[in-house]
């Protein structure tokens, strides 16, 4: 996905937080794939349950979900979960298990090189 296509999709977005996140990701080539995934139509953005994250994640990784994290299941690995949003119950479970959480835009600012990130909900294009 190139920056021009992302820019075209960006014009249709009305959520200022989402627009800001896409712009931040688009500016950094290492986060370009995330910019593409979150610029897709909302109906194509994925939500992922904690149980599914637990199956796919490895200890020590930074897990990026280009959508919302939902509360079904348990996450008992030592990972950092970064997403566009979290359900209230998912946030409570993650905090109870002492798992670090962050919003994508915050992570882009902290981890400019996208080191040790694993994008779980990749969409086949």
MDTraj code that builds the backbone (N, CA, C; nanometers):
import mdtraj as md
import numpy as np

residues = "UNK UNK UNK UNK UNK UNK UNK UNK UNK UNK UNK UNK UNK UNK UNK UNK UNK UNK UNK UNK UNK UNK UNK UNK UNK UNK UNK UNK UNK UNK UNK UNK UNK UNK UNK UNK UNK UNK UNK UNK UNK UNK UNK UNK UNK UNK UNK UNK UNK UNK UNK UNK UNK UNK UNK UNK UNK UNK UNK UNK UNK UNK UNK UNK UNK UNK UNK UNK UNK UNK UNK UNK UNK UNK UNK UNK UNK UNK UNK UNK UNK UNK UNK UNK UNK UNK UNK UNK UNK UNK UNK UNK UNK UNK UNK UNK UNK UNK UNK UNK UNK UNK UNK UNK UNK UNK UNK UNK UNK UNK UNK UNK UNK UNK UNK UNK UNK UNK UNK UNK UNK UNK UNK UNK UNK".split()
xyz = np.array([
    [0.0854, -0.1180, 0.0000],
    [0.0000, 0.0000, 0.0000],
    [0.0895, 0.1237, 0.0000],
    [0.0618, 0.2143, -0.0904],
    [0.1432, 0.3342, -0.0936],
    [0.0744, 0.4494, -0.0213],
    [0.1507, 0.5545, 0.0026],
    [0.1017, 0.6675, 0.0812],
    [-0.0114, 0.7421, 0.0119],
    [-0.0119, 0.7434, -0.1219],
    [-0.1170, 0.8131, -0.1960],
    [-0.2528, 0.7475, -0.1724],
    [-0.2576, 0.6151, -0.1747],
    [-0.3838, 0.5448, -0.1502],
    [-0.4319, 0.5671, -0.0073],
    [-0.3393, 0.5673, 0.0856],
    [-0.3755, 0.5929, 0.2248],
    [-0.4320, 0.7340, 0.2369],
    [-0.3700, 0.8292, 0.1690],
    [-0.4168, 0.9682, 0.1717],
    [-0.5592, 0.9809, 0.1181],
    [-0.5902, 0.9068, 0.0119],
    [-0.7257, 0.9096, -0.0443],
    [-0.8272, 0.8534, 0.0558],
    [-0.7914, 0.7445, 0.1232],
    [-0.8808, 0.6850, 0.2224],
    [-0.8967, 0.7770, 0.3432],
    [-0.7917, 0.8501, 0.3743],
    [-0.7918, 0.9391, 0.4890],
    [-0.8961, 1.0500, 0.4744],
    [-0.9204, 1.0935, 0.3525],
    [-1.0158, 1.2017, 0.3274],
    [-1.1582, 1.1632, 0.3661],
    [-1.1884, 1.0343, 0.3703],
    [-1.3232, 0.9872, 0.4051],
    [-1.3439, 0.9731, 0.5558],
    [-1.2380, 0.9795, 0.6321],
    [-1.2464, 0.9580, 0.7770],
    [-1.2945, 1.0850, 0.8475],
    [-1.3815, 1.0666, 0.9473],
    [-1.4349, 1.1800, 1.0219],
    [-1.3921, 1.1810, 1.1686],
    [-1.3419, 1.0706, 1.2193],
    [-1.2974, 1.0620, 1.3579],
    [-1.1595, 1.1284, 1.3698],
    [-1.1490, 1.2408, 1.4425],
    [-1.0206, 1.3116, 1.4494],
    [-0.9066, 1.2294, 1.5098],
    [-0.9382, 1.1434, 1.6067],
    [-0.8338, 1.0593, 1.6663],
    [-0.7804, 0.9582, 1.5652],
    [-0.8708, 0.8998, 1.4881],
    [-0.8306, 0.8038, 1.3854],
    [-0.7477, 0.8722, 1.2775],
    [-0.7904, 0.9901, 1.2345],
    [-0.7166, 1.0659, 1.1327],
    [-0.5758, 1.0963, 1.1820],
    [-0.5646, 1.1406, 1.3057],
    [-0.4346, 1.1722, 1.3642],
    [-0.3449, 1.0483, 1.3702],
    [-0.4024, 0.9343, 1.4062],
    [-0.3262, 0.8093, 1.4140],
    [-0.2780, 0.7662, 1.2757],
    [-0.3637, 0.7752, 1.1767],
    [-0.3258, 0.7368, 1.0400],
    [-0.2131, 0.8265, 0.9900],
    [-0.2234, 0.9562, 1.0146],
    [-0.1196, 1.0495, 0.9705],
    [0.0135, 1.0173, 1.0374],
    [0.0114, 0.9907, 1.1672],
    [0.1349, 0.9559, 1.2395],
    [0.1976, 0.8290, 1.1830],
    [0.1149, 0.7285, 1.1559],
    [0.1659, 0.6019, 1.1029],
    [0.2168, 0.6176, 0.9602],
    [0.1489, 0.7001, 0.8824],
    [0.1860, 0.7191, 0.7414],
    [0.3208, 0.7896, 0.7277],
    [0.3527, 0.8764, 0.8212],
    [0.4777, 0.9528, 0.8157],
    [0.6001, 0.8652, 0.8403],
    [0.5810, 0.7524, 0.9058],
    [0.6915, 0.6648, 0.9409],
    [0.6820, 0.5373, 0.8567],
    [0.7791, 0.5145, 0.7701],
    [0.7752, 0.3994, 0.6791],
    [0.7632, 0.2658, 0.7512],
    [0.8178, 0.2561, 0.8703],
    [0.8107, 0.1298, 0.9450],
    [0.6689, 0.1019, 0.9961],
    [0.5865, 0.2046, 1.0058],
    [0.4485, 0.1896, 1.0522],
    [0.3488, 0.2003, 0.9368],
    [0.3970, 0.2015, 0.8133],
    [0.3108, 0.2202, 0.6966],
    [0.2050, 0.1098, 0.6838],
    [0.2422, -0.0130, 0.7165],
    [0.1466, -0.1236, 0.7087],
    [0.0299, -0.1022, 0.8059],
    [0.0603, -0.0514, 0.9240],
    [-0.0442, -0.0211, 1.0221],
    [-0.1325, 0.0913, 0.9689],
    [-0.0724, 0.1933, 0.9074],
    [-0.1503, 0.3040, 0.8493],
    [-0.2484, 0.2501, 0.7459],
    [-0.2015, 0.1570, 0.6644],
    [-0.2892, 0.0970, 0.5630],
    [-0.4052, 0.0217, 0.6284],
    [-0.3752, -0.0592, 0.7276],
    [-0.4791, -0.1408, 0.7907],
    [-0.5835, -0.0568, 0.8635],
    [-0.5423, 0.0500, 0.9301],
    [-0.6402, 0.1303, 1.0037],
    [-0.7117, 0.2305, 0.9143],
    [-0.6623, 0.2507, 0.7921],
    [-0.7319, 0.3412, 0.7004],
    [-0.8411, 0.2697, 0.6203],
    [-0.8496, 0.1390, 0.6360],
    [-0.9524, 0.0623, 0.5659],
    [-1.0902, 0.0985, 0.6209],
    [-1.1961, 0.0684, 0.5476],
    [-1.3310, 0.0964, 0.5986],
    [-1.3532, 0.0272, 0.7331],
    [-1.4326, 0.0900, 0.8176],
    [-1.4554, 0.0380, 0.9522],
    [-1.5115, -0.1038, 0.9505],
    [-1.5938, -0.1353, 0.8518],
    [-1.6515, -0.2701, 0.8467],
    [-1.5448, -0.3772, 0.8212],
    [-1.4285, -0.3361, 0.7705],
    [-1.3198, -0.4319, 0.7464],
    [-1.2176, -0.4336, 0.8597],
    [-1.2259, -0.3366, 0.9514],
    [-1.1339, -0.3367, 1.0646],
    [-1.1745, -0.4494, 1.1579],
    [-1.0770, -0.5179, 1.2072],
    [-1.1059, -0.6352, 1.2873],
    [-1.1062, -0.6031, 1.4360],
    [-1.1852, -0.6793, 1.5055],
    [-1.1819, -0.6803, 1.6516],
    [-1.1240, -0.8157, 1.6898],
    [-1.0492, -0.8192, 1.7978],
    [-0.9873, -0.9447, 1.8373],
    [-1.0074, -0.9671, 1.9869],
    [-1.0427, -1.0891, 2.0205],
    [-1.0631, -1.1267, 2.1594],
    [-0.9308, -1.1592, 2.2276],
    [-0.9284, -1.1448, 2.3590],
    [-0.8073, -1.1735, 2.4362],
    [-0.7604, -1.3174, 2.4176],
    [-0.8539, -1.4112, 2.4094],
    [-0.8177, -1.5515, 2.3903],
    [-0.7435, -1.5750, 2.2600],
    [-0.7858, -1.5073, 2.1550],
    [-0.7189, -1.5202, 2.0247],
    [-0.5791, -1.4577, 2.0294],
    [-0.5674, -1.3460, 2.0976],
    [-0.4356, -1.2830, 2.1134],
    [-0.3431, -1.3786, 2.1882],
    [-0.3948, -1.4431, 2.2924],
    [-0.3159, -1.5364, 2.3719],
    [-0.2633, -1.6525, 2.2874],
    [-0.3441, -1.7013, 2.1924],
    [-0.3016, -1.8134, 2.1063],
    [-0.1871, -1.7726, 2.0141],
    [-0.1918, -1.6486, 1.9618],
    [-0.0969, -1.6070, 1.8582],
    [0.0262, -1.5342, 1.9106],
    [0.0198, -1.4787, 2.0299],
    [0.1288, -1.3967, 2.0826],
    [0.2382, -1.4810, 2.1469],
    [0.3576, -1.4241, 2.1488],
    [0.4709, -1.4846, 2.2189],
    [0.5152, -1.3873, 2.3272],
    [0.5654, -1.4410, 2.4368],
    [0.6113, -1.3567, 2.5477],
    [0.7124, -1.2529, 2.4986],
    [0.6971, -1.1303, 2.5509],
    [0.7923, -1.0244, 2.5202],
    [0.7595, -0.9421, 2.3966],
    [0.6595, -0.9803, 2.3208],
    [0.6244, -0.9075, 2.1988],
    [0.5360, -0.7872, 2.2295],
    [0.5357, -0.6938, 2.1347],
    [0.4388, -0.5856, 2.1352],
    [0.3364, -0.6224, 2.0296],
    [0.2157, -0.6494, 2.0723],
    [0.1093, -0.6953, 1.9840],
    [0.0298, -0.5751, 1.9356],
    [0.0167, -0.5601, 1.8039],
    [-0.0595, -0.4497, 1.7464],
    [-0.1885, -0.5053, 1.6869],
    [-0.3005, -0.4506, 1.7329],
    [-0.4324, -0.4868, 1.6822],
    [-0.4862, -0.3643, 1.6091],
    [-0.5080, -0.3759, 1.4803],
    [-0.5578, -0.2626, 1.4007],
    [-0.7098, -0.2574, 1.4074],
    [-0.7600, -0.2495, 1.5270],
    [-0.9025, -0.2479, 1.5537],
    [-0.9218, -0.2440, 1.7037],
    [-1.0229, -0.3128, 1.7514],
    [-1.0582, -0.3082, 1.8928],
    [-1.0282, -0.4418, 1.9606],
    [-0.9843, -0.4352, 2.0856],
    [-0.9592, -0.5548, 2.1653],
    [-1.0842, -0.5809, 2.2495],
    [-1.1359, -0.7040, 2.2394],
    [-1.2559, -0.7437, 2.3129],
    [-1.2187, -0.8398, 2.4249],
    [-1.3107, -0.8622, 2.5183],
    [-1.2761, -0.9277, 2.6441],
    [-1.2946, -1.0791, 2.6516],
    [-1.3378, -1.1450, 2.5471],
    [-1.3624, -1.2892, 2.5556],
    [-1.2297, -1.3635, 2.5671],
    [-1.2203, -1.4489, 2.6668],
    [-1.0990, -1.5270, 2.6879],
    [-1.0056, -1.4596, 2.7865],
    [-0.8879, -1.5174, 2.7995],
    [-0.7861, -1.4660, 2.8917],
    [-0.6547, -1.4477, 2.8179],
    [-0.5783, -1.3493, 2.8596],
    [-0.4439, -1.3273, 2.8072],
    [-0.3490, -1.3382, 2.9252],
    [-0.2655, -1.4426, 2.9244],
    [-0.1763, -1.4646, 3.0378],
    [-0.0291, -1.4638, 2.9981],
    [0.0028, -1.4064, 2.8840],
    [0.1427, -1.3933, 2.8423],
    [0.1907, -1.2527, 2.8732],
    [0.3202, -1.2386, 2.8925],
    [0.3783, -1.1080, 2.9221],
    [0.4046, -1.0354, 2.7902],
    [0.3028, -0.9641, 2.7441],
    [0.3115, -0.8893, 2.6199],
    [0.2618, -0.7473, 2.6448],
    [0.2842, -0.6611, 2.5466],
    [0.2265, -0.5264, 2.5469],
    [0.1228, -0.5260, 2.4359],
    [0.0018, -0.4817, 2.4648],
    [-0.1058, -0.4811, 2.3658],
    [-0.1312, -0.3375, 2.3224],
    [-0.1202, -0.3154, 2.1911],
    [-0.1418, -0.1836, 2.1321],
    [-0.2575, -0.1971, 2.0343],
    [-0.3574, -0.1082, 2.0454],
    [-0.4750, -0.1182, 1.9589],
    [-0.5369, 0.0190, 1.9374],
    [-0.6331, 0.0233, 1.8443],
    [-0.7104, 0.1464, 1.8247],
    [-0.8012, 0.1717, 1.9442],
    [-0.8528, 0.0639, 2.0036],
    [-0.9421, 0.0784, 2.1177],
    [-0.9540, -0.0513, 2.1955],
    [-1.0083, -0.0394, 2.3151],
    [-1.0264, -0.1539, 2.4032],
    [-1.1668, -0.1467, 2.4613],
    [-1.2324, -0.2615, 2.4710],
    [-1.3606, -0.2630, 2.5409],
    [-1.3317, -0.2415, 2.6897],
    [-1.4314, -0.1956, 2.7625],
    [-1.4148, -0.1685, 2.9055],
    [-1.3706, -0.2949, 2.9797],
    [-1.4359, -0.4071, 2.9474],
    [-1.4033, -0.5329, 3.0147],
    [-1.2629, -0.5804, 2.9799],
    [-1.2216, -0.5618, 2.8542],
    [-1.0870, -0.6029, 2.8126],
    [-0.9817, -0.5220, 2.8880],
    [-1.0041, -0.3920, 2.9012],
    [-0.9107, -0.3071, 2.9759],
    [-0.8971, -0.3550, 3.1200],
    [-1.0110, -0.3871, 3.1813],
    [-1.0088, -0.4333, 3.3198],
    [-0.9306, -0.5634, 3.3340],
    [-0.9551, -0.6586, 3.2429],
    [-0.8834, -0.7869, 3.2486],
    [-0.7332, -0.7670, 3.2287],
    [-0.6953, -0.6824, 3.1320],
    [-0.5536, -0.6598, 3.1045],
    [-0.4852, -0.5929, 3.2234],
    [-0.5513, -0.4945, 3.2834],
    [-0.4921, -0.4276, 3.3995],
    [-0.4819, -0.5226, 3.5174],
    [-0.5815, -0.6095, 3.5354],
    [-0.5796, -0.7073, 3.6440],
    [-0.4618, -0.8036, 3.6278],
    [-0.4308, -0.8400, 3.5027],
    [-0.3186, -0.9309, 3.4746],
    [-0.1861, -0.8569, 3.4582],
    [-0.1868, -0.7258, 3.4855],
    [-0.0659, -0.6414, 3.4769],
    [-0.0030, -0.6445, 3.3377],
    [-0.0869, -0.6389, 3.2354],
    [-0.0397, -0.6350, 3.0976],
    [-0.0466, -0.4904, 3.0500],
    [0.0641, -0.4442, 2.9950],
    [0.0719, -0.3058, 2.9489],
    [-0.0149, -0.2873, 2.8247],
    [-0.0906, -0.1763, 2.8215],
    [-0.1733, -0.1455, 2.7057],
    [-0.1410, -0.0044, 2.6571],
    [-0.1640, 0.0182, 2.5281],
    [-0.1405, 0.1508, 2.4707],
    [-0.2261, 0.1666, 2.3454],
    [-0.2478, 0.2904, 2.3103],
    [-0.3165, 0.3248, 2.1866],
    [-0.2099, 0.3330, 2.0768],
    [-0.2457, 0.3015, 1.9533],
    [-0.1489, 0.2947, 1.8428],
    [-0.0687, 0.4239, 1.8292],
    [-0.1352, 0.5378, 1.8350],
    [-0.0638, 0.6652, 1.8156],
    [0.0447, 0.6865, 1.9213],
    [0.0171, 0.6489, 2.0466],
    [0.1177, 0.6597, 2.1532],
    [0.2380, 0.5718, 2.1230],
    [0.2110, 0.4496, 2.0762],
    [0.3188, 0.3549, 2.0475],
    [0.4050, 0.4019, 1.9309],
    [0.3437, 0.4654, 1.8320],
    [0.4206, 0.5173, 1.7186],
    [0.5206, 0.6218, 1.7680],
    [0.4775, 0.7061, 1.8610],
    [0.5660, 0.8098, 1.9145],
    [0.6783, 0.7496, 1.9982],
    [0.6496, 0.6447, 2.0767],
    [0.7500, 0.5821, 2.1633],
    [0.8431, 0.4897, 2.0866],
    [0.7894, 0.4146, 1.9898],
    [0.8632, 0.3093, 1.9196],
    [0.8692, 0.3429, 1.7706],
    [0.9449, 0.4472, 1.7370],
    [0.9510, 0.4947, 1.5981],
    [1.0033, 0.3885, 1.5009],
    [1.0888, 0.2997, 1.5490],
    [1.1477, 0.1967, 1.4629],
    [1.0626, 0.0711, 1.4544],
    [0.9497, 0.0692, 1.5198],
    [0.8582, -0.0462, 1.5195],
    [0.9311, -0.1745, 1.5600],
    [1.0159, -0.1647, 1.6612],
    [1.0929, -0.2806, 1.7067],
    [1.0044, -0.3766, 1.7851],
    [1.0179, -0.5027, 1.7531],
    [0.9523, -0.6119, 1.8251],
    [0.7995, -0.6031, 1.8212],
    [0.7440, -0.5501, 1.7113],
    [0.5983, -0.5480, 1.7013],
    [0.5511, -0.6657, 1.6171],
    [0.4321, -0.7121, 1.6491],
    [0.3701, -0.8220, 1.5771],
    [0.2262, -0.7812, 1.5488],
    [0.1936, -0.7632, 1.4204],
    [0.0588, -0.7247, 1.3826],
    [-0.0219, -0.8529, 1.3687],
    [-0.1202, -0.8711, 1.4572],
    [-0.1952, -0.9976, 1.4582],
    [-0.3046, -1.0052, 1.3553],
    [-0.3769, -0.8987, 1.3343],
    [-0.4934, -0.9081, 1.2464],
    [-0.4635, -0.8578, 1.1070],
    [-0.3625, -0.9126, 1.0464],
    [-0.3288, -0.8721, 0.9115],
    [-0.4380, -0.9153, 0.8149],
    [-0.4691, -0.8284, 0.7224],
    [-0.5730, -0.8559, 0.6218],
    [-0.5024, -0.8898, 0.4921],
    [-0.5432, -0.9987, 0.4292],
    [-0.4842, -1.0389, 0.3023],
    [-0.5362, -0.9455, 0.1922],
    [-0.4438, -0.8845, 0.1208],
    [-0.4819, -0.7877, 0.0175],
    [-0.4533, -0.8434, -0.1204],
])
top = md.Topology()
chain = top.add_chain()
for i, resn in enumerate(residues, 1):
    res = top.add_residue(resn, chain, resSeq=i)
    for name in ("N", "CA", "C"):
        top.add_atom(name, md.element.get_by_symbol(name[0]), res)
traj = md.Trajectory(xyz[None], top)
